[in-house]
Each structure stands twice: as C-alpha cells, then as structure tokens.
Amino acid sequence: MAADLLELPAAVTVRSYRSDWTPTLGLTYAAVVDPSLPLNGERHQSAAWNPLAQDWTGAFPEDITRIRRYAQAGASAQ
C-alpha cells in the first residue's frame, strides 16, 4: 500500500524496546487511507485493521488511549 503521510508527526517518543538497549527516538506519522484496501504484513509481523472501539494488545498499552485521542481529534477537525 502506498499512502501520503500527514506533514507533522502524530507522536514523538523516547523508548527502550528491550531492557538491555539504549533508548530510541521514535517519530510516528499518520496517513488517511481507505480501510477497504488490503494490508500486507512483514515477515513475522502480521498486519490488520483494528477498530478503535475494540481493545487490542500492544507492546505499549498506554498507546491505545493516545491513538484513540489522536483519531478523535482528527475526525473533529474535518
């Protein structure tokens, strides 16, 4: 899938992805795409559309609330 990213980062984080690694700066960008488009995962990383109203499991559980707030703010701005 090809999509144009929105101009500004949706989130900026500094995280250690493993306890023995140094922190990493992360920039997360958003894109608006048609959810009927098929997704292709990467090797050992499946891809799926997740409805924001449903909970899901992630490496950083606090991100779920942030993602929902970001999506709501974007919907309100349109």
mmCIF file of the N, C-alpha and C atoms, coordinates in Angstrom:
data_MODEL
# 
_entry.id   MODEL 
# 
loop_
_atom_site.group_PDB 
_atom_site.id 
_atom_site.type_symbol 
_atom_site.label_atom_id 
_atom_site.label_alt_id 
_atom_site.label_comp_id 
_atom_site.label_asym_id 
_atom_site.label_entity_id 
_atom_site.label_seq_id 
_atom_site.pdbx_PDB_ins_code 
_atom_site.Cartn_x 
_atom_site.Cartn_y 
_atom_site.Cartn_z 
_atom_site.occupancy 
_atom_site.B_iso_or_equiv 
_atom_site.pdbx_formal_charge 
_atom_site.auth_seq_id 
_atom_site.auth_comp_id 
_atom_site.auth_asym_id 
_atom_site.auth_atom_id 
_atom_site.pdbx_PDB_model_num 
ATOM 1   N N  . MET A 1 1  ? 0.848   -1.159  0.000  1.00 0.00 ? 1  MET A N  1 
ATOM 2   C CA . MET A 1 1  ? 0.000   0.000   0.000  1.00 0.00 ? 1  MET A CA 1 
ATOM 3   C C  . MET A 1 1  ? 0.898   1.228   0.000  1.00 0.00 ? 1  MET A C  1 
ATOM 4   N N  . ALA A 1 2  ? 0.551   2.196   -0.786 1.00 0.00 ? 2  ALA A N  1 
ATOM 5   C CA . ALA A 1 2  ? 1.255   3.483   -0.796 1.00 0.00 ? 2  ALA A CA 1 
ATOM 6   C C  . ALA A 1 2  ? 0.297   4.542   -0.265 1.00 0.00 ? 2  ALA A C  1 
ATOM 7   N N  . ALA A 1 3  ? 0.798   5.358   0.637  1.00 0.00 ? 3  ALA A N  1 
ATOM 8   C CA . ALA A 1 3  ? -0.031  6.419   1.221  1.00 0.00 ? 3  ALA A CA 1 
ATOM 9   C C  . ALA A 1 3  ? 0.847   7.620   1.516  1.00 0.00 ? 3  ALA A C  1 
ATOM 10  N N  . ASP A 1 4  ? 0.278   8.794   1.402  1.00 0.00 ? 4  ASP A N  1 
ATOM 11  C CA . ASP A 1 4  ? 0.999   10.009  1.770  1.00 0.00 ? 4  ASP A CA 1 
ATOM 12  C C  . ASP A 1 4  ? 0.838   10.241  3.264  1.00 0.00 ? 4  ASP A C  1 
ATOM 13  N N  . LEU A 1 5  ? 1.953   10.418  3.952  1.00 0.00 ? 5  LEU A N  1 
ATOM 14  C CA . LEU A 1 5  ? 1.906   10.690  5.382  1.00 0.00 ? 5  LEU A CA 1 
ATOM 15  C C  . LEU A 1 5  ? 1.480   12.125  5.624  1.00 0.00 ? 5  LEU A C  1 
ATOM 16  N N  . LEU A 1 6  ? 0.790   12.348  6.728  1.00 0.00 ? 6  LEU A N  1 
ATOM 17  C CA . LEU A 1 6  ? 0.467   13.711  7.126  1.00 0.00 ? 6  LEU A CA 1 
ATOM 18  C C  . LEU A 1 6  ? 1.768   14.425  7.477  1.00 0.00 ? 6  LEU A C  1 
ATOM 19  N N  . GLU A 1 7  ? 1.779   15.734  7.346  1.00 0.00 ? 7  GLU A N  1 
ATOM 20  C CA . GLU A 1 7  ? 3.016   16.514  7.435  1.00 0.00 ? 7  GLU A CA 1 
ATOM 21  C C  . GLU A 1 7  ? 3.710   16.452  8.794  1.00 0.00 ? 7  GLU A C  1 
ATOM 22  N N  . LEU A 1 8  ? 2.951   16.548  9.874  1.00 0.00 ? 8  LEU A N  1 
ATOM 23  C CA . LEU A 1 8  ? 3.539   16.584  11.214 1.00 0.00 ? 8  LEU A CA 1 
ATOM 24  C C  . LEU A 1 8  ? 3.460   15.217  11.883 1.00 0.00 ? 8  LEU A C  1 
ATOM 25  N N  . PRO A 1 9  ? 4.431   14.881  12.729 1.00 0.00 ? 9  PRO A N  1 
ATOM 26  C CA . PRO A 1 9  ? 4.349   13.610  13.452 1.00 0.00 ? 9  PRO A CA 1 
ATOM 27  C C  . PRO A 1 9  ? 3.099   13.557  14.335 1.00 0.00 ? 9  PRO A C  1 
ATOM 28  N N  . ALA A 1 10 ? 2.516   12.394  14.422 1.00 0.00 ? 10 ALA A N  1 
ATOM 29  C CA . ALA A 1 10 ? 1.376   12.176  15.317 1.00 0.00 ? 10 ALA A CA 1 
ATOM 30  C C  . ALA A 1 10 ? 1.858   11.985  16.746 1.00 0.00 ? 10 ALA A C  1 
ATOM 31  N N  . ALA A 1 11 ? 3.082   11.478  16.901 1.00 0.00 ? 11 ALA A N  1 
ATOM 32  C CA . ALA A 1 11 ? 3.647   11.249  18.234 1.00 0.00 ? 11 ALA A CA 1 
ATOM 33  C C  . ALA A 1 11 ? 5.162   11.218  18.140 1.00 0.00 ? 11 ALA A C  1 
ATOM 34  N N  . VAL A 1 12 ? 5.786   11.618  19.224 1.00 0.00 ? 12 VAL A N  1 
ATOM 35  C CA . VAL A 1 12 ? 7.242   11.531  19.366 1.00 0.00 ? 12 VAL A CA 1 
ATOM 36  C C  . VAL A 1 12 ? 7.499   10.821  20.688 1.00 0.00 ? 12 VAL A C  1 
ATOM 37  N N  . THR A 1 13 ? 8.327   9.780   20.655 1.00 0.00 ? 13 THR A N  1 
ATOM 38  C CA . THR A 1 13 ? 8.598   9.005   21.862 1.00 0.00 ? 13 THR A CA 1 
ATOM 39  C C  . THR A 1 13 ? 10.092  8.762   22.023 1.00 0.00 ? 13 THR A C  1 
ATOM 40  N N  . VAL A 1 14 ? 10.484  8.513   23.248 1.00 0.00 ? 14 VAL A N  1 
ATOM 41  C CA . VAL A 1 14 ? 11.826  8.016   23.560 1.00 0.00 ? 14 VAL A CA 1 
ATOM 42  C C  . VAL A 1 14 ? 11.593  6.769   24.402 1.00 0.00 ? 14 VAL A C  1 
ATOM 43  N N  . ARG A 1 15 ? 11.974  5.615   23.840 1.00 0.00 ? 15 ARG A N  1 
ATOM 44  C CA . ARG A 1 15 ? 11.667  4.338   24.485 1.00 0.00 ? 15 ARG A CA 1 
ATOM 45  C C  . ARG A 1 15 ? 12.831  3.372   24.369 1.00 0.00 ? 15 ARG A C  1 
ATOM 46  N N  . SER A 1 16 ? 12.905  2.480   25.344 1.00 0.00 ? 16 SER A N  1 
ATOM 47  C CA . SER A 1 16 ? 13.801  1.327   25.253 1.00 0.00 ? 16 SER A CA 1 
ATOM 48  C C  . SER A 1 16 ? 12.934  0.133   24.878 1.00 0.00 ? 16 SER A C  1 
ATOM 49  N N  . TYR A 1 17 ? 13.221  -0.472  23.752 1.00 0.00 ? 17 TYR A N  1 
ATOM 50  C CA . TYR A 1 17 ? 12.411  -1.588  23.292 1.00 0.00 ? 17 TYR A CA 1 
ATOM 51  C C  . TYR A 1 17 ? 12.815  -2.900  23.955 1.00 0.00 ? 17 TYR A C  1 
ATOM 52  N N  . ARG A 1 18 ? 13.982  -2.899  24.586 1.00 0.00 ? 18 ARG A N  1 
ATOM 53  C CA . ARG A 1 18 ? 14.436  -4.018  25.416 1.00 0.00 ? 18 ARG A CA 1 
ATOM 54  C C  . ARG A 1 18 ? 15.194  -3.430  26.589 1.00 0.00 ? 18 ARG A C  1 
ATOM 55  N N  . SER A 1 19 ? 15.192  -4.129  27.705 1.00 0.00 ? 19 SER A N  1 
ATOM 56  C CA . SER A 1 19 ? 15.826  -3.592  28.915 1.00 0.00 ? 19 SER A CA 1 
ATOM 57  C C  . SER A 1 19 ? 17.331  -3.407  28.755 1.00 0.00 ? 19 SER A C  1 
ATOM 58  N N  . ASP A 1 20 ? 17.967  -4.151  27.862 1.00 0.00 ? 20 ASP A N  1 
ATOM 59  C CA . ASP A 1 20 ? 19.414  -4.023  27.676 1.00 0.00 ? 20 ASP A CA 1 
ATOM 60  C C  . ASP A 1 20 ? 19.786  -3.117  26.492 1.00 0.00 ? 20 ASP A C  1 
ATOM 61  N N  . TRP A 1 21 ? 18.830  -2.405  25.924 1.00 0.00 ? 21 TRP A N  1 
ATOM 62  C CA . TRP A 1 21 ? 19.086  -1.475  24.824 1.00 0.00 ? 21 TRP A CA 1 
ATOM 63  C C  . TRP A 1 21 ? 18.999  -0.043  25.321 1.00 0.00 ? 21 TRP A C  1 
ATOM 64  N N  . THR A 1 22 ? 19.719  0.839   24.666 1.00 0.00 ? 22 THR A N  1 
ATOM 65  C CA . THR A 1 22 ? 19.603  2.260   24.986 1.00 0.00 ? 22 THR A CA 1 
ATOM 66  C C  . THR A 1 22 ? 18.293  2.799   24.404 1.00 0.00 ? 22 THR A C  1 
ATOM 67  N N  . PRO A 1 23 ? 17.768  3.883   24.954 1.00 0.00 ? 23 PRO A N  1 
ATOM 68  C CA . PRO A 1 23 ? 16.521  4.451   24.425 1.00 0.00 ? 23 PRO A CA 1 
ATOM 69  C C  . PRO A 1 23 ? 16.662  4.873   22.961 1.00 0.00 ? 23 PRO A C  1 
ATOM 70  N N  . THR A 1 24 ? 15.556  4.798   22.264 1.00 0.00 ? 24 THR A N  1 
ATOM 71  C CA . THR A 1 24 ? 15.480  5.137   20.848 1.00 0.00 ? 24 THR A CA 1 
ATOM 72  C C  . THR A 1 24 ? 14.450  6.245   20.656 1.00 0.00 ? 24 THR A C  1 
ATOM 73  N N  . LEU A 1 25 ? 14.790  7.230   19.830 1.00 0.00 ? 25 LEU A N  1 
ATOM 74  C CA . LEU A 1 25 ? 13.842  8.285   19.467 1.00 0.00 ? 25 LEU A CA 1 
ATOM 75  C C  . LEU A 1 25 ? 12.929  7.740   18.378 1.00 0.00 ? 25 LEU A C  1 
ATOM 76  N N  . GLY A 1 26 ? 11.628  7.869   18.584 1.00 0.00 ? 26 GLY A N  1 
ATOM 77  C CA . GLY A 1 26 ? 10.667  7.393   17.597 1.00 0.00 ? 26 GLY A CA 1 
ATOM 78  C C  . GLY A 1 26 ? 9.759   8.516   17.138 1.00 0.00 ? 26 GLY A C  1 
ATOM 79  N N  . LEU A 1 27 ? 9.565   8.620   15.835 1.00 0.00 ? 27 LEU A N  1 
ATOM 80  C CA . LEU A 1 27 ? 8.607   9.560   15.248 1.00 0.00 ? 27 LEU A CA 1 
ATOM 81  C C  . LEU A 1 27 ? 7.513   8.730   14.592 1.00 0.00 ? 27 LEU A C  1 
ATOM 82  N N  . THR A 1 28 ? 6.280   8.964   14.979 1.00 0.00 ? 28 THR A N  1 
ATOM 83  C CA . THR A 1 28 ? 5.145   8.235   14.430 1.00 0.00 ? 28 THR A CA 1 
ATOM 84  C C  . THR A 1 28 ? 4.326   9.186   13.571 1.00 0.00 ? 28 THR A C  1 
ATOM 85  N N  . TYR A 1 29 ? 4.099   8.789   12.331 1.00 0.00 ? 29 TYR A N  1 
ATOM 86  C CA . TYR A 1 29 ? 3.315   9.603   11.409 1.00 0.00 ? 29 TYR A CA 1 
ATOM 87  C C  . TYR A 1 29 ? 1.997   8.902   11.110 1.00 0.00 ? 29 TYR A C  1 
ATOM 88  N N  . ALA A 1 30 ? 1.013   9.671   10.744 1.00 0.00 ? 30 ALA A N  1 
ATOM 89  C CA . ALA A 1 30 ? -0.300  9.136   10.388 1.00 0.00 ? 30 ALA A CA 1 
ATOM 90  C C  . ALA A 1 30 ? -0.547  9.350   8.898  1.00 0.00 ? 30 ALA A C  1 
ATOM 91  N N  . ALA A 1 31 ? -1.408  8.518   8.364  1.00 0.00 ? 31 ALA A N  1 
ATOM 92  C CA . ALA A 1 31 ? -1.866  8.651   6.983  1.00 0.00 ? 31 ALA A CA 1 
ATOM 93  C C  . ALA A 1 31 ? -3.342  8.277   6.964  1.00 0.00 ? 31 ALA A C  1 
ATOM 94  N N  . VAL A 1 32 ? -4.085  8.882   6.082  1.00 0.00 ? 32 VAL A N  1 
ATOM 95  C CA . VAL A 1 32 ? -5.500  8.556   5.934  1.00 0.00 ? 32 VAL A CA 1 
ATOM 96  C C  . VAL A 1 32 ? -5.632  7.731   4.661  1.00 0.00 ? 32 VAL A C  1 
ATOM 97  N N  . VAL A 1 33 ? -6.131  6.511   4.817  1.00 0.00 ? 33 VAL A N  1 
ATOM 98  C CA . VAL A 1 33 ? -6.287  5.610   3.671  1.00 0.00 ? 33 VAL A CA 1 
ATOM 99  C C  . VAL A 1 33 ? -7.658  4.941   3.740  1.00 0.00 ? 33 VAL A C  1 
ATOM 100 N N  . ASP A 1 34 ? -8.053  4.368   2.643  1.00 0.00 ? 34 ASP A N  1 
ATOM 101 C CA . ASP A 1 34 ? -9.316  3.643   2.552  1.00 0.00 ? 34 ASP A CA 1 
ATOM 102 C C  . ASP A 1 34 ? -9.175  2.314   3.304  1.00 0.00 ? 34 ASP A C  1 
ATOM 103 N N  . PRO A 1 35 ? -9.985  2.077   4.336  1.00 0.00 ? 35 PRO A N  1 
ATOM 104 C CA . PRO A 1 35 ? -9.836  0.838   5.105  1.00 0.00 ? 35 PRO A CA 1 
ATOM 105 C C  . PRO A 1 35 ? -10.216 -0.428  4.340  1.00 0.00 ? 35 PRO A C  1 
ATOM 106 N N  . SER A 1 36 ? -10.786 -0.289  3.143  1.00 0.00 ? 36 SER A N  1 
ATOM 107 C CA . SER A 1 36 ? -11.095 -1.482  2.357  1.00 0.00 ? 36 SER A CA 1 
ATOM 108 C C  . SER A 1 36 ? -9.863  -1.997  1.608  1.00 0.00 ? 36 SER A C  1 
ATOM 109 N N  . LEU A 1 37 ? -8.777  -1.225  1.615  1.00 0.00 ? 37 LEU A N  1 
ATOM 110 C CA . LEU A 1 37 ? -7.555  -1.669  0.950  1.00 0.00 ? 37 LEU A CA 1 
ATOM 111 C C  . LEU A 1 37 ? -6.926  -2.828  1.716  1.00 0.00 ? 37 LEU A C  1 
ATOM 112 N N  . PRO A 1 38 ? -6.365  -3.800  0.995  1.00 0.00 ? 38 PRO A N  1 
ATOM 113 C CA . PRO A 1 38 ? -5.725  -4.929  1.686  1.00 0.00 ? 38 PRO A CA 1 
ATOM 114 C C  . PRO A 1 38 ? -4.384  -4.504  2.288  1.00 0.00 ? 38 PRO A C  1 
ATOM 115 N N  . LEU A 1 39 ? -4.042  -5.127  3.407  1.00 0.00 ? 39 LEU A N  1 
ATOM 116 C CA . LEU A 1 39 ? -2.761  -4.868  4.062  1.00 0.00 ? 39 LEU A CA 1 
ATOM 117 C C  . LEU A 1 39 ? -1.833  -6.048  3.827  1.00 0.00 ? 39 LEU A C  1 
ATOM 118 N N  . ASN A 1 40 ? -0.552  -5.769  3.722  1.00 0.00 ? 40 ASN A N  1 
ATOM 119 C CA . ASN A 1 40 ? 0.455   -6.817  3.625  1.00 0.00 ? 40 ASN A CA 1 
ATOM 120 C C  . ASN A 1 40 ? 1.402   -6.672  4.801  1.00 0.00 ? 40 ASN A C  1 
ATOM 121 N N  . GLY A 1 41 ? 1.480   -7.687  5.620  1.00 0.00 ? 41 GLY A N  1 
ATOM 122 C CA . GLY A 1 41 ? 2.390   -7.657  6.758  1.00 0.00 ? 41 GLY A CA 1 
ATOM 123 C C  . GLY A 1 41 ? 3.819   -7.905  6.319  1.00 0.00 ? 41 GLY A C  1 
ATOM 124 N N  . GLU A 1 42 ? 4.715   -7.735  7.257  1.00 0.00 ? 42 GLU A N  1 
ATOM 125 C CA . GLU A 1 42 ? 6.122   -8.051  7.031  1.00 0.00 ? 42 GLU A CA 1 
ATOM 126 C C  . GLU A 1 42 ? 6.400   -9.428  7.627  1.00 0.00 ? 42 GLU A C  1 
ATOM 127 N N  . ARG A 1 43 ? 7.536   -9.986  7.322  1.00 0.00 ? 43 ARG A N  1 
ATOM 128 C CA . ARG A 1 43 ? 7.888   -11.304 7.839  1.00 0.00 ? 43 ARG A CA 1 
ATOM 129 C C  . ARG A 1 43 ? 7.805   -11.304 9.368  1.00 0.00 ? 43 ARG A C  1 
ATOM 130 N N  . HIS A 1 44 ? 7.057   -12.217 9.909  1.00 0.00 ? 44 HIS A N  1 
ATOM 131 C CA . HIS A 1 44 ? 6.853   -12.376 11.359 1.00 0.00 ? 44 HIS A CA 1 
ATOM 132 C C  . HIS A 1 44 ? 6.120   -11.190 11.989 1.00 0.00 ? 44 HIS A C  1 
ATOM 133 N N  . GLN A 1 45 ? 5.516   -10.324 11.181 1.00 0.00 ? 45 GLN A N  1 
ATOM 134 C CA . GLN A 1 45 ? 4.734   -9.196  11.697 1.00 0.00 ? 45 GLN A CA 1 
ATOM 135 C C  . GLN A 1 45 ? 3.462   -9.087  10.862 1.00 0.00 ? 45 GLN A C  1 
ATOM 136 N N  . SER A 1 46 ? 2.396   -9.637  11.395 1.00 0.00 ? 46 SER A N  1 
ATOM 137 C CA . SER A 1 46 ? 1.137   -9.588  10.652 1.00 0.00 ? 46 SER A CA 1 
ATOM 138 C C  . SER A 1 46 ? 0.585   -8.166  10.656 1.00 0.00 ? 46 SER A C  1 
ATOM 139 N N  . ALA A 1 47 ? -0.294  -7.899  9.730  1.00 0.00 ? 47 ALA A N  1 
ATOM 140 C CA . ALA A 1 47 ? -0.922  -6.575  9.631  1.00 0.00 ? 47 ALA A CA 1 
ATOM 141 C C  . ALA A 1 47 ? -2.436  -6.763  9.619  1.00 0.00 ? 47 ALA A C  1 
ATOM 142 N N  . ALA A 1 48 ? -3.137  -5.871  10.305 1.00 0.00 ? 48 ALA A N  1 
ATOM 143 C CA . ALA A 1 48 ? -4.597  -5.934  10.341 1.00 0.00 ? 48 ALA A CA 1 
ATOM 144 C C  . ALA A 1 48 ? -5.140  -4.564  10.696 1.00 0.00 ? 48 ALA A C  1 
ATOM 145 N N  . TRP A 1 49 ? -6.337  -4.254  10.177 1.00 0.00 ? 49 TRP A N  1 
ATOM 146 C CA . TRP A 1 49 ? -7.037  -3.050  10.598 1.00 0.00 ? 49 TRP A CA 1 
ATOM 147 C C  . TRP A 1 49 ? -7.667  -3.362  11.944 1.00 0.00 ? 49 TRP A C  1 
ATOM 148 N N  . ASN A 1 50 ? -7.481  -2.514  12.918 1.00 0.00 ? 50 ASN A N  1 
ATOM 149 C CA . ASN A 1 50 ? -8.084  -2.690  14.237 1.00 0.00 ? 50 ASN A CA 1 
ATOM 150 C C  . ASN A 1 50 ? -9.109  -1.594  14.471 1.00 0.00 ? 50 ASN A C  1 
ATOM 151 N N  . PRO A 1 51 ? -10.375 -1.962  14.686 1.00 0.00 ? 51 PRO A N  1 
ATOM 152 C CA . PRO A 1 51 ? -11.364 -0.935  15.029 1.00 0.00 ? 51 PRO A CA 1 
ATOM 153 C C  . PRO A 1 51 ? -10.948 -0.240  16.328 1.00 0.00 ? 51 PRO A C  1 
ATOM 154 N N  . LEU A 1 52 ? -10.977 1.068   16.343 1.00 0.00 ? 52 LEU A N  1 
ATOM 155 C CA . LEU A 1 52 ? -10.524 1.810   17.520 1.00 0.00 ? 52 LEU A CA 1 
ATOM 156 C C  . LEU A 1 52 ? -11.426 1.611   18.726 1.00 0.00 ? 52 LEU A C  1 
ATOM 157 N N  . ALA A 1 53 ? -12.661 1.182   18.515 1.00 0.00 ? 53 ALA A N  1 
ATOM 158 C CA . ALA A 1 53 ? -13.574 0.956   19.635 1.00 0.00 ? 53 ALA A CA 1 
ATOM 159 C C  . ALA A 1 53 ? -13.260 -0.344  20.376 1.00 0.00 ? 53 ALA A C  1 
ATOM 160 N N  . GLN A 1 54 ? -12.497 -1.234  19.744 1.00 0.00 ? 54 GLN A N  1 
ATOM 161 C CA . GLN A 1 54 ? -12.134 -2.500  20.381 1.00 0.00 ? 54 GLN A CA 1 
ATOM 162 C C  . GLN A 1 54 ? -10.739 -2.393  20.978 1.00 0.00 ? 54 GLN A C  1 
ATOM 163 N N  . ASP A 1 55 ? -10.526 -3.056  22.103 1.00 0.00 ? 55 ASP A N  1 
ATOM 164 C CA . ASP A 1 55 ? -9.190  -3.091  22.693 1.00 0.00 ? 55 ASP A CA 1 
ATOM 165 C C  . ASP A 1 55 ? -8.306  -4.052  21.909 1.00 0.00 ? 55 ASP A C  1 
ATOM 166 N N  . TRP A 1 56 ? -7.024  -3.823  21.948 1.00 0.00 ? 56 TRP A N  1 
ATOM 167 C CA . TRP A 1 56 ? -6.067  -4.722  21.320 1.00 0.00 ? 56 TRP A CA 1 
ATOM 168 C C  . TRP A 1 56 ? -4.820  -4.782  22.199 1.00 0.00 ? 56 TRP A C  1 
ATOM 169 N N  . THR A 1 57 ? -3.988  -5.757  21.944 1.00 0.00 ? 57 THR A N  1 
ATOM 170 C CA . THR A 1 57 ? -2.764  -5.945  22.712 1.00 0.00 ? 57 THR A CA 1 
ATOM 171 C C  . THR A 1 57 ? -1.609  -5.329  21.949 1.00 0.00 ? 57 THR A C  1 
ATOM 172 N N  . GLY A 1 58 ? -0.809  -4.555  22.643 1.00 0.00 ? 58 GLY A N  1 
ATOM 173 C CA . GLY A 1 58 ? 0.364   -3.951  22.029 1.00 0.00 ? 58 GLY A CA 1 
ATOM 174 C C  . GLY A 1 58 ? 1.520   -3.940  23.012 1.00 0.00 ? 58 GLY A C  1 
ATOM 175 N N  . ALA A 1 59 ? 2.692   -3.642  22.508 1.00 0.00 ? 59 ALA A N  1 
ATOM 176 C CA . ALA A 1 59 ? 3.876   -3.600  23.364 1.00 0.00 ? 59 ALA A CA 1 
ATOM 177 C C  . ALA A 1 59 ? 3.796   -2.466  24.377 1.00 0.00 ? 59 ALA A C  1 
ATOM 178 N N  . PHE A 1 60 ? 3.086   -1.404  24.032 1.00 0.00 ? 60 PHE A N  1 
ATOM 179 C CA . PHE A 1 60 ? 2.955   -0.238  24.901 1.00 0.00 ? 60 PHE A CA 1 
ATOM 180 C C  . PHE A 1 60 ? 1.464   0.047   25.088 1.00 0.00 ? 60 PHE A C  1 
ATOM 181 N N  . PRO A 1 61 ? 0.836   -0.565  26.099 1.00 0.00 ? 61 PRO A N  1 
ATOM 182 C CA . PRO A 1 61 ? -0.617  -0.440  26.281 1.00 0.00 ? 61 PRO A CA 1 
ATOM 183 C C  . PRO A 1 61 ? -1.116  0.999   26.391 1.00 0.00 ? 61 PRO A C  1 
ATOM 184 N N  . GLU A 1 62 ? -0.293  1.909   26.918 1.00 0.00 ? 62 GLU A N  1 
ATOM 185 C CA . GLU A 1 62 ? -0.727  3.304   27.056 1.00 0.00 ? 62 GLU A CA 1 
ATOM 186 C C  . GLU A 1 62 ? -0.931  3.977   25.694 1.00 0.00 ? 62 GLU A C  1 
ATOM 187 N N  . ASP A 1 63 ? -0.400  3.393   24.648 1.00 0.00 ? 63 ASP A N  1 
ATOM 188 C CA . ASP A 1 63 ? -0.565  3.969   23.310 1.00 0.00 ? 63 ASP A CA 1 
ATOM 189 C C  . ASP A 1 63 ? -2.003  3.881   22.811 1.00 0.00 ? 63 ASP A C  1 
ATOM 190 N N  . ILE A 1 64 ? -2.759  2.911   23.287 1.00 0.00 ? 64 ILE A N  1 
ATOM 191 C CA . ILE A 1 64 ? -4.129  2.735   22.805 1.00 0.00 ? 64 ILE A CA 1 
ATOM 192 C C  . ILE A 1 64 ? -4.943  3.999   23.044 1.00 0.00 ? 64 ILE A C  1 
ATOM 193 N N  . THR A 1 65 ? -4.861  4.550   24.246 1.00 0.00 ? 65 THR A N  1 
ATOM 194 C CA . THR A 1 65 ? -5.591  5.786   24.556 1.00 0.00 ? 65 THR A CA 1 
ATOM 195 C C  . THR A 1 65 ? -5.089  6.936   23.701 1.00 0.00 ? 65 THR A C  1 
ATOM 196 N N  . ARG A 1 66 ? -3.782  7.037   23.514 1.00 0.00 ? 66 ARG A N  1 
ATOM 197 C CA . ARG A 1 66 ? -3.215  8.114   22.685 1.00 0.00 ? 66 ARG A CA 1 
ATOM 198 C C  . ARG A 1 66 ? -3.697  8.013   21.242 1.00 0.00 ? 66 ARG A C  1 
ATOM 199 N N  . ILE A 1 67 ? -3.723  6.809   20.709 1.00 0.00 ? 67 ILE A N  1 
ATOM 200 C CA . ILE A 1 67 ? -4.160  6.610   19.327 1.00 0.00 ? 67 ILE A CA 1 
ATOM 201 C C  . ILE A 1 67 ? -5.629  7.002   19.182 1.00 0.00 ? 67 ILE A C  1 
ATOM 202 N N  . ARG A 1 68 ? -6.447  6.594   20.128 1.00 0.00 ? 68 ARG A N  1 
ATOM 203 C CA . ARG A 1 68 ? -7.875  6.942   20.069 1.00 0.00 ? 68 ARG A CA 1 
ATOM 204 C C  . ARG A 1 68 ? -8.076  8.452   20.132 1.00 0.00 ? 68 ARG A C  1 
ATOM 205 N N  . ARG A 1 69 ? -7.340  9.119   21.026 1.00 0.00 ? 69 ARG A N  1 
ATOM 206 C CA . ARG A 1 69 ? -7.463  10.583  21.138 1.00 0.00 ? 69 ARG A CA 1 
ATOM 207 C C  . ARG A 1 69 ? -7.024  11.264  19.844 1.00 0.00 ? 69 ARG A C  1 
ATOM 208 N N  . TYR A 1 70 ? -5.933  10.791  19.265 1.00 0.00 ? 70 TYR A N  1 
ATOM 209 C CA . TYR A 1 70 ? -5.423  11.372  18.022 1.00 0.00 ? 70 TYR A CA 1 
ATOM 210 C C  . TYR A 1 70 ? -6.457  11.215  16.903 1.00 0.00 ? 70 TYR A C  1 
ATOM 211 N N  . ALA A 1 71 ? -7.035  10.034  16.787 1.00 0.00 ? 71 ALA A N  1 
ATOM 212 C CA . ALA A 1 71 ? -8.035  9.791   15.740 1.00 0.00 ? 71 ALA A CA 1 
ATOM 213 C C  . ALA A 1 71 ? -9.276  10.656  15.960 1.00 0.00 ? 71 ALA A C  1 
ATOM 214 N N  . GLN A 1 72 ? -9.707  10.786  17.198 1.00 0.00 ? 72 GLN A N  1 
ATOM 215 C CA . GLN A 1 72 ? -10.884 11.610  17.505 1.00 0.00 ? 72 GLN A CA 1 
ATOM 216 C C  . GLN A 1 72 ? -10.615 13.075  17.177 1.00 0.00 ? 72 GLN A C  1 
ATOM 217 N N  . ALA A 1 73 ? -9.435  13.566  17.518 1.00 0.00 ? 73 ALA A N  1 
ATOM 218 C CA . ALA A 1 73 ? -9.085  14.962  17.215 1.00 0.00 ? 73 ALA A CA 1 
ATOM 219 C C  . ALA A 1 73 ? -9.057  15.188  15.706 1.00 0.00 ? 73 ALA A C  1 
ATOM 220 N N  . GLY A 1 74 ? -8.543  14.232  14.960 1.00 0.00 ? 74 GLY A N  1 
ATOM 221 C CA . GLY A 1 74 ? -8.511  14.351  13.505 1.00 0.00 ? 74 GLY A CA 1 
ATOM 222 C C  . GLY A 1 74 ? -9.902  14.345  12.909 1.00 0.00 ? 74 GLY A C  1 
ATOM 223 N N  . ALA A 1 75 ? -10.778 13.497  13.435 1.00 0.00 ? 75 ALA A N  1 
ATOM 224 C CA . ALA A 1 75 ? -12.154 13.442  12.939 1.00 0.00 ? 75 ALA A CA 1 
ATOM 225 C C  . ALA A 1 75 ? -12.900 14.728  13.270 1.00 0.00 ? 75 ALA A C  1 
ATOM 226 N N  . SER A 1 76 ? -12.629 15.293  14.436 1.00 0.00 ? 76 SER A N  1 
ATOM 227 C CA . SER A 1 76 ? -13.295 16.538  14.843 1.00 0.00 ? 76 SER A CA 1 
ATOM 228 C C  . SER A 1 76 ? -12.842 17.723  14.004 1.00 0.00 ? 76 SER A C  1 
ATOM 229 N N  . ALA A 1 77 ? -11.614 17.675  13.509 1.00 0.00 ? 77 ALA A N  1 
ATOM 230 C CA . ALA A 1 77 ? -11.056 18.791  12.738 1.00 0.00 ? 77 ALA A CA 1 
ATOM 231 C C  . ALA A 1 77 ? -11.613 18.842  11.319 1.00 0.00 ? 77 ALA A C  1 
ATOM 232 N N  . GLN A 1 78 ? -12.206 17.753  10.857 1.00 0.00 ? 78 GLN A N  1 
ATOM 233 C CA . GLN A 1 78 ? -12.693 17.726  9.469  1.00 0.00 ? 78 GLN A CA 1 
ATOM 234 C C  . GLN A 1 78 ? -14.099 18.192  9.356  1.00 0.00 ? 78 GLN A C  1 
# 
